[in-house]
Amino acid sequence: MTRIGFIGRTKFLFDTIIKFQKLKDYEISFIWTSQDEEFYNFGYDKFEKLAAKVNCLFINSSNIKTHANSISADIVVSVNFINIIPQDFIEKFKFGIINAHAGDLPRYKGNACPNWAILNQEEFVALTLHKMNSDLDSGPIIFKDKFKIKRDTYVSEIYEWLEEKIPKSFVMAVEHLCDGRSTSDQAGKTLRTFPRKPEDARLDFSKDLNWNYRLIRASSKPFDGAFAYLNNSSKKIIIYRAEPVEVKYDFLAVSGQIIERFSEDASFLLAIGENALKITSYSLDGLSIKKSFQVVCDSMRNRLT
């Protein structure tokens, strides 16, 4: 019986624990979590209830040193723990700690890798399973899986893929290490990605359509969405989905100006340079799309800034 511990946050980790709970060859030793991010929409209390259900130790803390001596396991699975885990903690476990990183290591090390991959026009985003060491997103690679990024891929699609893949991949990775199979050292040039904040998703109509379209796709749900303001006012419009369209006529308009409106589905066309973007899912100051449409599209003089 392999004793396994879990450390981290997000529904990805929760679903992974459920996956291992159903496997007869594993005993869950502990579940360790910490303060969740608001957009996770998945609090520590869910882990606490699960720990009680499987009758294992539960820890809610970001401080590794305080609780390190109270736990034991053969191998540990980690997803997005709030702090870097020190080497002496990693070495407590016979097979180490496995991390699931939503980036193509070593090229994408850091935060918000799926978002940055869309913004950087990458061909794919990778899920990398690797053994941890004390450096950020380092350590030998167990295996990778890839998700192709198309021109219309939204970040939500990547997260749906990760939600399906991560629990299964952890089972494979744990079996891989416990069976003594080999890993490969990380090699190649590193690209460090840094956290993104909601204010980074402001649209910029001095840039081209493709730049703004990528920002919408990279900032959409489960994140706060891309945004702009109506007519330089304080009225904030959050945009979740859009699509480039070909307008069948030449036009002259200020970039960011509304040039067509469609009451049947409450969508509208936005001029960006010489091109047009159809805005299909949005909200003005938290209003429904129907009420937002009535305000945003009440005049063809309106524009987003």
HELIX and SHEET records of a PDB file:
HELIX    1   1 THR A   10  GLN A   21  1                                  12    
HELIX    2   2 GLU A   38  TYR A   40  5                                   3    
HELIX    3   3 TYR A   44  VAL A   54  1                                  11    
HELIX    4   4 ILE A   64  HIS A   67  1                                   4    
HELIX    5   5 ALA A   68  SER A   70  5                                   3    
HELIX    6   6 GLN A   87  ILE A   90  1                                   4    
HELIX    7   7 CYS A  113  LEU A  119  1                                   7    
HELIX    8   8 VAL A  155  CYS A  178  1                                  24    
HELIX    9   9 PRO A  198  ALA A  201  5                                   4    
HELIX   10  10 LEU A  209  SER A  219  1                                  11    
HELIX   11  11 ILE A  289  VAL A  296  1                                   8    
SHEET    1   A 7 LEU A  57  ASN A  60  0                                        
SHEET    2   A 7 TYR A  26  THR A  33  1                                        
SHEET    3   A 7 THR A   2  GLY A   8  1                                        
SHEET    4   A 7 ILE A  75  VAL A  79  1                                        
SHEET    5   A 7 ILE A  97  HIS A 101  1                                        
SHEET    6   A 7 PHE A 124  LYS A 131 -1                                        
SHEET    7   A 7 ILE A 141  LYS A 148 -1                                        
SHEET    1   B 2 TYR A 108  GLY A 110  0                                        
SHEET    2   B 2 LEU A 191  THR A 193  1                                        
SHEET    1   C 5 ALA A 226  TYR A 229  0                                        
SHEET    2   C 5 LYS A 236  VAL A 245 -1                                        
SHEET    3   C 5 ASN A 275  LEU A 284 -1                                        
SHEET    4   C 5 SER A 267  ILE A 272 -1                                        
SHEET    5   C 5 ILE A 258  PHE A 262 -1                                        
END                                                                             
